[in-house]
Amino acid sequence: MTKIRTGVYTTAFADQHATSVADALPATAAAAQAGDWKAAATMAERLRDAGLHLHYSVVRDVLSDGGDWWTIGELVGMAPQAAFETYANLADSTFSPAQQRPGLAVVCTAGSAASHDLDPEFGIDLDDLAPGHSLNLDPTVVRIRTAAGLLGDDIWIAVTTPGPYEGDDELIEGTAILRWTTVVDHPDELGWLREALTLNAADDQDEDDVFGDEDPIDEEPPR
């Protein structure tokens, strides 16, 4: 497959729009100085649209040059998954972040605290990880937390490494709201997650050793 020449989309934009963009700048200033706010606002909007088109052209060039979603995310200040959801339509063909770097993939499950139990098999409560953990910026996490805040609902979001649950697999009715696959930004974050999962599994085993398979029963102490 022949590789597209580096910078072709940005170059094409410059060749096509350089004159109109250059002319629009002084024209916008002149309209503002004359108090013609309608004309000034219209030309400013055209410049904004041109700037967005140029931005997309640069992203397309990075993708064409082999940049992955971590590269794009660093350039635009987004998490890899957020960059994918924002710019995937600019790529002729691409893979999701989890497909690009399966070693950094994680599986998240969300549920309503009022209706769903956080099953240990779902993983670690995201709130138990470091506040600066990149999963807090995952776009689905942000959307769910925002919606829950607006509705005044309490939710939990659990995270684990891929295994029994494969991202978008169908959930058993009543166990949770949503499950999805995403990625962490850096390998060290996956290390922290694995440590937390190990500790969580050890705690569950300790409880099983003490109480067996039955739930502990609170009994009134003898008098």
MDAnalysis code that builds the backbone (N, CA, C; Angstrom):
import MDAnalysis as mda
import numpy as np

u = mda.Universe.empty(669, n_residues=223, atom_resindex=np.repeat(np.arange(223), 3), trajectory=True)
u.add_TopologyAttr("name", ["N", "CA", "C"] * 223)
u.add_TopologyAttr("resid", np.arange(1, 224))
u.add_TopologyAttr("resname", ["MET", "THR", "LYS", "ILE", "ARG", "THR", "GLY", "VAL", "TYR", "THR", "THR", "ALA", "PHE", "ALA", "ASP", "GLN", "HIS", "ALA", "THR", "SER", "VAL", "ALA", "ASP", "ALA", "LEU", "PRO", "ALA", "THR", "ALA", "ALA", "ALA", "ALA", "GLN", "ALA", "GLY", "ASP", "TRP", "LYS", "ALA", "ALA", "ALA", "THR", "MET", "ALA", "GLU", "ARG", "LEU", "ARG", "ASP", "ALA", "GLY", "LEU", "HIS", "LEU", "HIS", "TYR", "SER", "VAL", "VAL", "ARG", "ASP", "VAL", "LEU", "SER", "ASP", "GLY", "GLY", "ASP", "TRP", "TRP", "THR", "ILE", "GLY", "GLU", "LEU", "VAL", "GLY", "MET", "ALA", "PRO", "GLN", "ALA", "ALA", "PHE", "GLU", "THR", "TYR", "ALA", "ASN", "LEU", "ALA", "ASP", "SER", "THR", "PHE", "SER", "PRO", "ALA", "GLN", "GLN", "ARG", "PRO", "GLY", "LEU", "ALA", "VAL", "VAL", "CYS", "THR", "ALA", "GLY", "SER", "ALA", "ALA", "SER", "HIS", "ASP", "LEU", "ASP", "PRO", "GLU", "PHE", "GLY", "ILE", "ASP", "LEU", "ASP", "ASP", "LEU", "ALA", "PRO", "GLY", "HIS", "SER", "LEU", "ASN", "LEU", "ASP", "PRO", "THR", "VAL", "VAL", "ARG", "ILE", "ARG", "THR", "ALA", "ALA", "GLY", "LEU", "LEU", "GLY", "ASP", "ASP", "ILE", "TRP", "ILE", "ALA", "VAL", "THR", "THR", "PRO", "GLY", "PRO", "TYR", "GLU", "GLY", "ASP", "ASP", "GLU", "LEU", "ILE", "GLU", "GLY", "THR", "ALA", "ILE", "LEU", "ARG", "TRP", "THR", "THR", "VAL", "VAL", "ASP", "HIS", "PRO", "ASP", "GLU", "LEU", "GLY", "TRP", "LEU", "ARG", "GLU", "ALA", "LEU", "THR", "LEU", "ASN", "ALA", "ALA", "ASP", "ASP", "GLN", "ASP", "GLU", "ASP", "ASP", "VAL", "PHE", "GLY", "ASP", "GLU", "ASP", "PRO", "ILE", "ASP", "GLU", "GLU", "PRO", "PRO", "ARG"])
u.atoms.positions = np.array([
    [0.847, -1.196, 0.000],
    [0.000, 0.000, 0.000],
    [0.882, 1.246, 0.000],
    [0.633, 2.158, -0.922],
    [1.436, 3.367, -1.019],
    [1.073, 4.344, 0.087],
    [2.063, 4.833, 0.769],
    [1.843, 5.770, 1.868],
    [1.562, 7.163, 1.316],
    [0.569, 7.819, 1.887],
    [0.241, 9.180, 1.474],
    [1.377, 10.113, 1.865],
    [1.682, 11.044, 0.984],
    [2.766, 11.990, 1.251],
    [2.492, 12.757, 2.536],
    [3.521, 12.896, 3.375],
    [3.393, 13.560, 4.665],
    [2.900, 14.995, 4.501],
    [1.877, 15.362, 5.301],
    [1.370, 16.737, 5.291],
    [0.469, 17.072, 4.129],
    [-0.025, 16.069, 3.411],
    [-0.771, 16.368, 2.191],
    [-2.078, 17.103, 2.473],
    [-2.761, 16.768, 3.550],
    [-4.052, 17.405, 3.830],
    [-3.869, 18.858, 4.273],
    [-2.878, 19.091, 5.112],
    [-2.614, 20.465, 5.558],
    [-2.127, 21.320, 4.389],
    [-1.283, 20.740, 3.557],
    [-0.793, 21.466, 2.385],
    [-1.934, 21.808, 1.436],
    [-2.833, 20.850, 1.234],
    [-3.971, 21.090, 0.340],
    [-4.856, 22.210, 0.872],
    [-5.062, 22.229, 2.200],
    [-5.859, 23.308, 2.790],
    [-5.187, 24.654, 2.564],
    [-3.895, 24.713, 2.809],
    [-3.171, 25.975, 2.635],
    [-3.228, 26.447, 1.193],
    [-3.048, 25.528, 0.263],
    [-3.099, 25.904, -1.149],
    [-4.467, 26.440, -1.546],
    [-5.508, 25.863, -0.965],
    [-6.865, 26.231, -1.349],
    [-7.374, 27.480, -0.648],
    [-6.957, 27.689, 0.610],
    [-7.586, 28.741, 1.412],
    [-6.641, 29.859, 1.862],
    [-5.374, 29.781, 1.513],
    [-4.416, 30.766, 2.019],
    [-4.840, 32.199, 1.688],
    [-5.232, 32.441, 0.456],
    [-5.592, 33.805, 0.045],
    [-6.848, 34.288, 0.752],
    [-7.897, 33.440, 0.805],
    [-9.160, 33.862, 1.412],
    [-8.998, 34.111, 2.913],
    [-8.202, 33.274, 3.586],
    [-7.969, 33.475, 5.018],
    [-7.178, 34.755, 5.256],
    [-6.147, 34.985, 4.441],
    [-5.336, 36.196, 4.597],
    [-6.165, 37.450, 4.348],
    [-7.059, 37.404, 3.379],
    [-7.905, 38.572, 3.079],
    [-8.959, 38.783, 4.161],
    [-9.409, 37.689, 4.783],
    [-10.485, 37.806, 5.767],
    [-10.038, 38.502, 7.045],
    [-8.775, 38.397, 7.384],
    [-8.298, 39.018, 8.621],
    [-8.427, 40.534, 8.594],
    [-7.843, 41.231, 7.602],
    [-8.012, 42.690, 7.585],
    [-9.450, 43.108, 7.311],
    [-10.201, 42.280, 6.550],
    [-11.590, 42.626, 6.269],
    [-12.424, 42.573, 7.549],
    [-12.139, 41.616, 8.398],
    [-12.854, 41.516, 9.668],
    [-12.536, 42.714, 10.554],
    [-11.264, 43.067, 10.604],
    [-10.865, 44.227, 11.403],
    [-11.506, 45.502, 10.874],
    [-11.535, 45.661, 9.536],
    [-12.124, 46.857, 8.934],
    [-13.615, 46.941, 9.243],
    [-14.322, 45.811, 9.185],
    [-15.754, 45.812, 9.490],
    [-15.995, 46.199, 10.945],
    [-15.151, 45.703, 11.835],
    [-15.311, 46.041, 13.242],
    [-15.047, 47.521, 13.484],
    [-14.024, 48.055, 12.832],
    [-13.709, 49.482, 12.988],
    [-14.837, 50.358, 12.461],
    [-15.552, 49.857, 11.442],
    [-16.659, 50.623, 10.864],
    [-17.958, 50.410, 11.638],
    [-17.924, 49.544, 12.640],
    [-19.131, 49.281, 13.410],
    [-20.104, 48.352, 12.709],
    [-19.657, 47.712, 11.633],
    [-20.510, 46.767, 10.913],
    [-20.360, 45.402, 11.585],
    [-21.054, 45.243, 12.703],
    [-20.854, 44.054, 13.523],
    [-21.350, 42.779, 12.856],
    [-22.389, 42.898, 12.030],
    [-22.885, 41.723, 11.322],
    [-21.812, 41.174, 10.389],
    [-21.190, 42.061, 9.614],
    [-20.142, 41.616, 8.689],
    [-18.934, 41.081, 9.451],
    [-18.571, 41.771, 10.540],
    [-17.420, 41.331, 11.323],
    [-17.665, 39.944, 11.922],
    [-18.866, 39.750, 12.458],
    [-19.188, 38.454, 13.061],
    [-19.234, 37.350, 12.005],
    [-19.769, 37.657, 10.834],
    [-19.854, 36.658, 9.762],
    [-18.473, 36.228, 9.306],
    [-17.578, 37.193, 9.107],
    [-16.228, 36.856, 8.651],
    [-15.437, 36.150, 9.755],
    [-15.673, 36.553, 10.996],
    [-14.998, 35.871, 12.105],
    [-15.442, 34.410, 12.184],
    [-16.721, 34.164, 11.918],
    [-17.219, 32.792, 11.921],
    [-16.577, 31.977, 10.800],
    [-16.392, 32.618, 9.647],
    [-15.734, 31.926, 8.542],
    [-14.286, 31.582, 8.900],
    [-13.624, 32.507, 9.576],
    [-12.251, 32.232, 10.010],
    [-12.211, 31.097, 11.032],
    [-13.197, 31.085, 11.931],
    [-13.263, 29.999, 12.917],
    [-13.452, 28.659, 12.218],
    [-14.346, 28.613, 11.242],
    [-14.588, 27.368, 10.503],
    [-13.335, 26.948, 9.730],
    [-12.637, 27.936, 9.172],
    [-11.405, 27.622, 8.453],
    [-10.349, 27.069, 9.399],
    [-10.275, 27.656, 10.612],
    [-9.325, 27.161, 11.598],
    [-9.634, 25.727, 12.014],
    [-10.936, 25.410, 12.155],
    [-11.325, 24.053, 12.510],
    [-10.988, 23.084, 11.376],
    [-11.224, 23.524, 10.152],
    [-10.871, 22.709, 8.983],
    [-9.368, 22.454, 8.948],
    [-8.582, 23.467, 9.257],
    [-7.131, 23.306, 9.298],
    [-6.718, 22.338, 10.399],
    [-7.373, 22.452, 11.548],
    [-7.104, 21.544, 12.667],
    [-7.357, 20.094, 12.248],
    [-8.499, 19.853, 11.617],
    [-8.823, 18.506, 11.145],
    [-7.803, 18.024, 10.113],
    [-7.330, 18.925, 9.276],
    [-6.343, 18.552, 8.266],
    [-5.049, 18.068, 8.915],
    [-4.630, 18.749, 9.990],
    [-3.419, 18.335, 10.697],
    [-3.625, 16.953, 11.325],
    [-4.792, 16.737, 11.949],
    [-5.077, 15.436, 12.560],
    [-5.065, 14.343, 11.495],
    [-5.657, 14.610, 10.341],
    [-5.659, 13.612, 9.264],
    [-4.233, 13.308, 8.812],
    [-3.390, 14.322, 8.772],
    [-1.997, 14.085, 8.379],
    [-1.267, 13.226, 9.405],
    [-1.529, 13.477, 10.684],
    [-0.882, 12.676, 11.729],
    [-1.319, 11.217, 11.616],
    [-2.618, 10.988, 11.411],
    [-3.130, 9.633, 11.260],
    [-2.543, 8.958, 10.024],
    [-2.438, 9.705, 8.937],
    [-1.890, 9.151, 7.702],
    [-0.413, 8.822, 7.845],
    [0.257, 9.532, 8.755],
    [1.677, 9.301, 8.965],
    [1.932, 8.176, 9.972],
    [0.864, 7.516, 10.416],
    [1.022, 6.381, 11.315],
    [0.803, 6.678, 12.776],
    [0.399, 7.889, 13.118],
    [0.152, 8.225, 14.516],
    [-1.035, 7.455, 15.068],
    [-0.912, 6.972, 16.303],
    [-2.034, 6.262, 16.917],
    [-2.831, 7.231, 17.783],
    [-3.805, 6.697, 18.533],
    [-4.693, 7.577, 19.298],
    [-4.021, 8.160, 20.528],
    [-2.925, 7.568, 20.965],
    [-2.134, 8.191, 22.037],
    [-1.415, 9.425, 21.484],
    [-0.900, 9.315, 20.267],
    [-0.235, 10.458, 19.629],
    [-1.209, 11.609, 19.443],
    [-2.376, 11.298, 18.898],
    [-3.386, 12.334, 18.687],
    [-3.801, 12.940, 20.023],
    [-4.021, 12.086, 21.020],
    [-4.446, 12.582, 22.327],
    [-3.454, 13.551, 22.934],
    [-2.173, 13.247, 22.812],
    [-1.149, 14.146, 23.350],
    [-1.157, 15.477, 22.609],
    [-1.403, 15.449, 21.312],
    [-1.384, 16.684, 20.519],
    [-2.573, 17.592, 20.814],
    [-3.728, 16.995, 21.110],
    [-4.943, 17.803, 21.295],
    [-5.401, 17.866, 22.748],
    [-4.629, 17.256, 23.665],
    [-4.977, 17.322, 25.082],
    [-6.173, 16.478, 25.460],
    [-6.268, 15.273, 24.889],
    [-7.370, 14.363, 25.192],
    [-6.823, 13.000, 25.588],
    [-7.650, 12.235, 26.292],
    [-7.347, 10.830, 26.516],
    [-7.452, 10.102, 25.182],
    [-6.719, 8.998, 24.998],
    [-6.760, 8.281, 23.716],
    [-8.178, 7.904, 23.276],
    [-9.003, 7.411, 24.218],
    [-10.355, 7.010, 23.852],
    [-11.182, 8.214, 23.413],
    [-10.995, 9.348, 24.085],
    [-11.713, 10.562, 23.707],
    [-11.266, 11.048, 22.332],
    [-9.969, 10.962, 22.054],
    [-9.460, 11.350, 20.743],
    [-10.057, 10.459, 19.661],
    [-10.149, 9.171, 19.949],
    [-10.733, 8.230, 18.989],
    [-12.186, 8.590, 18.691],
    [-12.968, 8.838, 19.726],
    [-14.383, 9.151, 19.522],
    [-14.575, 10.477, 18.794],
    [-13.633, 11.394, 18.962],
    [-13.753, 12.712, 18.330],
    [-13.297, 12.708, 16.876],
    [-12.236, 11.967, 16.584],
    [-11.586, 12.100, 15.273],
    [-11.578, 10.831, 14.425],
    [-12.171, 9.747, 14.874],
    [-12.120, 8.501, 14.103],
    [-12.703, 8.666, 12.712],
    [-13.678, 9.565, 12.571],
    [-14.295, 9.767, 11.254],
    [-13.340, 10.413, 10.257],
    [-12.212, 10.941, 10.731],
    [-11.241, 11.556, 9.822],
    [-10.289, 10.525, 9.231],
    [-10.280, 9.324, 9.782],
    [-9.365, 8.286, 9.302],
    [-10.053, 7.449, 8.230],
    [-9.313, 7.134, 7.176],
    [-9.862, 6.266, 6.133],
    [-10.148, 4.882, 6.690],
    [-9.294, 4.402, 7.558],
    [-9.502, 3.146, 8.282],
    [-8.666, 3.219, 9.549],
    [-9.200, 2.699, 10.628],
    [-8.462, 2.775, 11.884],
    [-8.951, 1.694, 12.833],
    [-8.220, 1.532, 13.926],
    [-8.600, 0.620, 14.998],
    [-8.831, 1.439, 16.253],
    [-9.634, 0.895, 17.150],
    [-9.873, 1.568, 18.420],
    [-8.599, 1.537, 19.249],
    [-8.497, 2.389, 20.276],
    [-7.318, 2.344, 21.147],
    [-7.072, 0.966, 21.753],
    [-8.130, 0.280, 22.173],
    [-7.962, -1.055, 22.764],
    [-7.414, -2.042, 21.750],
    [-7.754, -1.856, 20.472],
    [-7.216, -2.729, 19.427],
    [-5.769, -2.354, 19.090],
    [-5.469, -1.057, 19.158],
    [-4.107, -0.609, 18.850],
    [-3.123, -1.046, 19.924],
    [-3.518, -0.955, 21.176],
    [-2.642, -1.341, 22.279],
    [-3.420, -2.213, 23.260],
    [-3.657, -3.464, 22.890],
    [-4.465, -4.345, 23.748],
    [-3.874, -4.540, 25.136],
    [-2.563, -4.337, 25.278],
    [-1.949, -4.468, 26.595],
    [-2.376, -3.390, 27.568],
    [-3.003, -2.310, 27.073],
    [-3.468, -1.228, 27.943],
    [-4.996, -1.200, 28.057],
    [-5.650, -2.225, 27.532],
    [-7.110, -2.265, 27.555],
    [-7.641, -2.641, 28.935],
    [-8.754, -2.049, 29.298],
    [-9.461, -2.389, 30.532],
    [-10.952, -2.462, 30.213],
    [-11.692, -3.114, 31.108],
    [-13.134, -3.244, 30.945],
    [-13.819, -2.552, 32.112],
    [-14.756, -1.665, 31.798],
    [-15.501, -0.923, 32.826],
    [-16.951, -1.373, 32.838],
    [-17.527, -1.359, 34.020],
    [-18.946, -1.672, 34.202],
    [-19.532, -0.622, 35.123],
    [-20.709, -0.114, 34.772],
    [-21.359, 0.921, 35.576],
    [-22.722, 0.442, 36.039],
    [-23.083, 0.838, 37.239],
    [-24.391, 0.467, 37.771],
    [-24.941, 1.540, 38.688],
    [-26.212, 1.444, 38.957],
    [-26.875, 2.348, 39.891],
    [-26.731, 1.799, 41.297],
    [-26.268, 2.645, 42.207],
    [-26.074, 2.192, 43.583],
    [-27.385, 1.736, 44.216],
    [-28.490, 2.303, 43.762],
    [-29.788, 1.954, 44.337],
    [-30.334, 0.633, 43.803],
    [-29.874, 0.217, 42.622],
    [-30.470, -0.953, 41.970],
    [-29.515, -2.107, 41.720],
    [-28.205, -1.816, 41.706],
    [-27.242, -2.842, 41.307],
    [-26.138, -2.995, 42.346],
    [-25.745, -4.227, 42.589],
    [-24.623, -4.505, 43.475],
    [-23.326, -4.478, 42.679],
    [-22.277, -3.920, 43.282],
    [-20.964, -3.930, 42.654],
    [-20.343, -5.294, 42.925],
    [-20.530, -6.200, 42.000],
    [-20.004, -7.555, 42.139],
    [-18.487, -7.519, 42.068],
    [-17.777, -8.244, 42.955],
    [-16.312, -8.261, 42.895],
    [-15.767, -8.676, 41.531],
    [-16.547, -9.455, 40.781],
    [-16.088, -9.873, 39.464],
    [-16.043, -8.711, 38.481],
    [-16.753, -7.627, 38.791],
    [-16.711, -6.449, 37.925],
    [-15.398, -5.688, 38.079],
    [-14.693, -5.919, 39.167],
    [-13.411, -5.263, 39.370],
    [-13.400, -4.284, 40.528],
    [-12.509, -3.316, 40.415],
    [-12.287, -2.319, 41.461],
    [-13.161, -1.098, 41.218],
    [-13.710, -0.554, 42.292],
    [-14.448, 0.711, 42.170],
    [-13.474, 1.782, 41.694],
    [-13.832, 2.469, 40.623],
    [-12.947, 3.485, 40.061],
    [-12.571, 4.536, 41.092],
    [-13.462, 4.807, 42.026],
    [-13.177, 5.799, 43.062],
    [-12.050, 5.360, 43.984],
    [-11.724, 4.063, 43.986],
    [-10.645, 3.570, 44.834],
    [-9.272, 3.745, 44.190],
    [-9.244, 4.099, 42.914],
    [-7.974, 4.374, 42.254],
    [-7.580, 5.825, 42.502],
    [-6.367, 6.179, 42.129],
    [-5.873, 7.533, 42.369],
    [-6.747, 8.560, 41.651],
    [-6.997, 9.722, 42.273],
    [-7.841, 10.746, 41.640],
    [-7.326, 11.169, 40.262],
    [-6.015, 11.111, 40.073],
    [-5.452, 11.527, 38.800],
    [-5.383, 10.425, 37.766],
    [-5.961, 9.275, 38.056],
    [-5.928, 8.161, 37.108],
    [-6.626, 8.557, 35.807],
    [-6.044, 8.192, 34.680],
    [-6.568, 8.632, 33.386],
    [-7.975, 8.124, 33.106],
    [-8.392, 7.034, 33.746],
    [-9.737, 6.527, 33.503],
    [-10.815, 7.513, 33.941],
    [-10.462, 8.427, 34.823],
    [-11.430, 9.452, 35.214],
    [-11.765, 10.383, 34.068],
    [-10.933, 10.408, 33.020],
    [-11.185, 11.242, 31.849],
    [-11.734, 10.445, 30.677],
    [-11.960, 9.156, 30.886],
    [-12.577, 8.368, 29.824],
    [-13.919, 8.996, 29.462],
    [-14.224, 9.173, 28.171],
    [-15.443, 9.901, 27.797],
    [-16.731, 9.258, 28.304],
    [-16.792, 7.928, 28.345],
    [-17.999, 7.281, 28.851],
    [-18.129, 7.492, 30.358],
    [-17.014, 7.439, 31.069],
    [-17.030, 7.726, 32.510],
    [-17.541, 9.138, 32.754],
    [-17.029, 10.093, 31.996],
    [-17.441, 11.489, 32.167],
    [-18.922, 11.647, 31.875],
    [-19.408, 11.024, 30.788],
    [-20.824, 11.147, 30.436],
    [-21.727, 10.553, 31.514],
    [-21.362, 9.371, 32.017],
    [-22.199, 8.716, 33.026],
    [-22.218, 9.528, 34.318],
    [-21.051, 10.003, 34.735],
    [-21.003, 10.785, 35.971],
    [-21.771, 12.097, 35.823],
    [-21.677, 12.725, 34.668],
    [-22.405, 13.979, 34.437],
    [-23.908, 13.744, 34.478],
    [-24.358, 12.699, 33.783],
    [-25.787, 12.391, 33.771],
    [-26.289, 12.046, 35.174],
    [-25.510, 11.272, 35.910],
    [-25.910, 10.900, 37.262],
    [-26.002, 12.125, 38.167],
    [-25.041, 13.054, 37.996],
    [-25.067, 14.273, 38.791],
    [-26.294, 15.115, 38.509],
    [-26.678, 15.201, 37.226],
    [-27.863, 15.981, 36.855],
    [-29.144, 15.356, 37.402],
    [-29.158, 14.031, 37.449],
    [-30.351, 13.325, 37.922],
    [-30.353, 13.109, 39.428],
    [-29.229, 13.414, 40.066],
    [-29.128, 13.200, 41.498],
    [-29.023, 11.743, 41.883],
    [-28.505, 10.915, 40.975],
    [-28.372, 9.482, 41.244],
    [-26.956, 9.149, 41.719],
    [-26.856, 8.143, 42.564],
    [-25.550, 7.610, 42.962],
    [-25.225, 6.427, 42.060],
    [-24.028, 6.425, 41.504],
    [-23.622, 5.331, 40.634],
    [-22.277, 4.780, 41.086],
    [-21.960, 3.598, 40.638],
    [-20.616, 3.063, 40.804],
    [-20.090, 2.675, 39.425],
    [-18.781, 2.785, 39.279],
    [-18.113, 2.355, 38.055],
    [-16.962, 1.454, 38.474],
    [-16.988, 0.233, 38.000],
    [-15.947, -0.736, 38.319],
    [-15.047, -0.937, 37.110],
    [-13.788, -1.266, 37.380],
    [-12.826, -1.458, 36.295],
    [-12.004, -2.714, 36.573],
    [-11.747, -3.470, 35.524],
    [-10.936, -4.672, 35.653],
    [-10.174, -4.888, 34.348],
    [-9.299, -5.859, 34.354],
    [-8.581, -6.206, 33.127],
    [-9.450, -7.139, 32.295],
    [-9.275, -7.156, 30.974],
    [-10.113, -8.024, 30.136],
    [-9.986, -9.477, 30.556],
    [-11.095, -10.179, 30.491],
    [-11.113, -11.581, 30.884],
    [-12.499, -12.137, 30.683],
    [-13.187, -12.447, 31.795],
    [-14.541, -12.994, 31.658],
    [-15.494, -12.053, 30.931],
    [-15.272, -10.747, 31.095],
    [-16.151, -9.780, 30.454],
    [-15.427, -9.127, 29.287],
    [-16.058, -9.172, 28.136],
    [-15.417, -8.677, 26.927],
    [-16.069, -7.384, 26.453],
    [-16.003, -6.379, 27.275],
    [-16.445, -5.056, 26.845],
    [-17.935, -4.960, 26.630],
    [-18.361, -5.026, 25.384],
    [-19.766, -4.797, 25.059],
    [-20.620, -6.051, 25.122],
    [-20.099, -7.129, 25.715],
    [-20.913, -8.335, 25.857],
    [-22.206, -8.008, 26.594],
    [-23.250, -8.744, 26.292],
    [-24.549, -8.495, 26.903],
    [-24.480, -8.721, 28.411],
    [-25.010, -7.767, 29.138],
    [-25.063, -7.890, 30.594],
    [-26.287, -8.710, 30.997],
    [-26.145, -9.480, 32.071],
    [-27.313, -10.162, 32.616],
    [-28.252, -9.103, 33.171],
    [-29.511, -9.198, 32.817],
    [-30.480, -8.175, 33.199],
    [-30.487, -7.957, 34.707],
    [-30.397, -6.697, 35.093],
    [-30.462, -6.345, 36.503],
    [-29.132, -6.291, 37.214],
    [-28.038, -6.675, 36.520],
    [-26.741, -6.684, 37.198],
    [-26.028, -5.339, 37.113],
    [-26.261, -4.587, 36.057],
    [-25.583, -3.304, 35.867],
    [-26.278, -2.550, 34.739],
    [-25.764, -1.366, 34.439],
    [-26.342, -0.532, 33.387],
    [-25.596, -0.682, 32.074],
    [-24.268, -0.678, 32.160],
    [-23.462, -0.597, 30.948],
    [-22.096, -1.220, 31.186],
    [-21.550, -1.817, 30.142],
    [-20.173, -2.308, 30.172],
    [-19.498, -1.903, 28.875],
    [-18.240, -1.480, 28.969],
    [-17.530, -1.055, 27.767],
    [-16.027, -1.274, 27.944],
    [-15.332, -1.323, 26.825],
    [-13.883, -1.479, 26.829],
    [-13.233, -0.137, 26.521],
    [-12.205, 0.203, 27.273],
    [-11.467, 1.437, 27.053],
    [-9.991, 1.158, 27.335],
    [-9.193, 2.202, 27.512],
    [-7.758, 2.027, 27.739],
    [-7.276, 2.998, 28.811],
    [-6.164, 2.645, 29.437],
    [-5.453, 3.582, 30.307],
    [-4.409, 4.295, 29.455],
    [-3.914, 5.409, 29.950],
    [-2.950, 6.188, 29.170],
    [-1.565, 5.565, 29.169],
    [-1.154, 5.028, 30.330],
    [0.229, 4.583, 30.485],
    [0.288, 3.203, 31.147],
    [1.322, 2.412, 30.858],
    [1.444, 1.079, 31.458],
    [1.486, 1.085, 32.980],
    [2.082, 2.140, 33.587],
    [2.165, 2.151, 35.042],
    [0.781, 2.218, 35.675],
    [-0.185, 2.836, 34.999],
    [-1.539, 2.885, 35.535],
    [-2.174, 1.496, 35.551],
    [-1.843, 0.684, 34.569],
    [-2.342, -0.682, 34.548],
    [-1.711, -1.486, 35.675],
    [-0.460, -1.162, 35.998],
    [0.191, -1.819, 37.130],
    [-0.521, -1.530, 38.431],
    [-0.900, -0.259, 38.639],
    [-1.641, 0.104, 39.849],
    [-2.969, -0.638, 39.907],
    [-3.632, -0.752, 38.756],
    [-4.917, -1.441, 38.714],
    [-4.753, -2.910, 39.081],
    [-3.745, -3.546, 38.543],
    [-3.527, -4.959, 38.850],
    [-3.235, -5.169, 40.325],
    [-2.476, -4.253, 40.919],
    [-2.196, -4.357, 42.348],
    [-3.489, -4.251, 43.156],
    [-4.342, -3.303, 42.769],
    [-5.608, -3.117, 43.475],
    [-6.505, -4.340, 43.307],
    [-6.530, -4.919, 42.105],
    [-7.336, -6.117, 41.871],
    [-6.826, -7.292, 42.708],
    [-5.514, -7.405, 42.819],
    [-4.928, -8.478, 43.627],
    [-5.312, -8.329, 45.089],
    [-5.233, -7.091, 45.602],
    [-5.612, -6.844, 46.997],
    [-7.094, -7.112, 47.205],
    [-7.907, -6.733, 46.230],
    [-9.340, -6.947, 46.332],
    [-9.662, -8.442, 46.368],
    [-8.979, -9.212, 45.514],
    [-9.199, -10.654, 45.490],
    [-8.762, -11.291, 46.805],
    [-7.658, -10.793, 47.376],
    [-7.183, -11.319, 48.653],
    [-8.180, -11.028, 49.769],
    [-8.759, -9.820, 49.776],
    [-9.753, -9.476, 50.784],
    [-10.979, -10.378, 50.673],
    [-11.424, -10.642, 49.426],
    [-12.581, -11.512, 49.234],
    [-12.287, -12.916, 49.729],
    [-11.072, -13.390, 49.475],
    [-10.703, -14.729, 49.914],
    [-10.663, -14.816, 51.434],
    [-10.161, -13.756, 52.079],
    [-10.118, -13.729, 53.539],
    [-11.529, -13.824, 54.120],
    [-12.489, -13.110, 53.494],
    [-13.866, -13.149, 53.967],
    [-14.446, -14.550, 53.795],
    [-14.137, -15.181, 52.656],
    [-14.642, -16.538, 52.428],
    [-14.065, -17.510, 53.454],
    [-12.776, -17.317, 53.801],
    [-12.141, -18.204, 54.778],
    [-12.785, -18.078, 56.150],
    [-13.207, -16.844, 56.481],
    [-13.789, -16.614, 57.804],
    [-15.250, -17.054, 57.857],
    [-16.018, -16.684, 56.817],
    [-17.463, -16.904, 56.860],
    [-17.935, -18.056, 55.972],
    [-17.025, -18.624, 55.187],
    [-17.463, -19.659, 54.267],
    [-18.216, -19.044, 53.102],
    [-19.052, -19.825, 52.467],
    [-19.802, -19.322, 51.324],
    [-21.014, -18.522, 51.730],
    [-21.428, -18.639, 52.985],
    [-22.604, -17.918, 53.433],
    [-22.243, -16.504, 53.848],
    [-23.188, -15.599, 53.723],
    [-22.970, -14.229, 54.181],
    [-22.919, -14.234, 55.680],
    [-22.071, -13.372, 56.262],
    [-22.021, -13.293, 57.730],
    [-23.345, -12.842, 58.297],
    [-23.781, -13.430, 59.441],
    [-25.047, -13.088, 60.060],
    [-24.756, -12.386, 61.376],
    [-25.390, -11.252, 61.509],
    [-25.217, -10.522, 62.760],
    [-26.105, -11.168, 63.821],
    [-25.506, -11.678, 64.852],
    [-26.248, -12.286, 65.931],
    [-26.065, -11.481, 67.206],
    [-27.086, -11.477, 68.011],
    [-26.979, -10.760, 69.277],
    [-26.046, -11.523, 70.187],
    [-25.061, -10.886, 70.755],
    [-24.096, -11.585, 71.616],
    [-24.782, -12.138, 72.838],
    [-24.295, -13.251, 73.342],
    [-24.910, -13.847, 74.554],
    [-24.779, -12.910, 75.735],
    [-25.773, -12.971, 76.605],
    [-25.765, -12.097, 77.782],
    [-25.021, -12.794, 78.907],
])
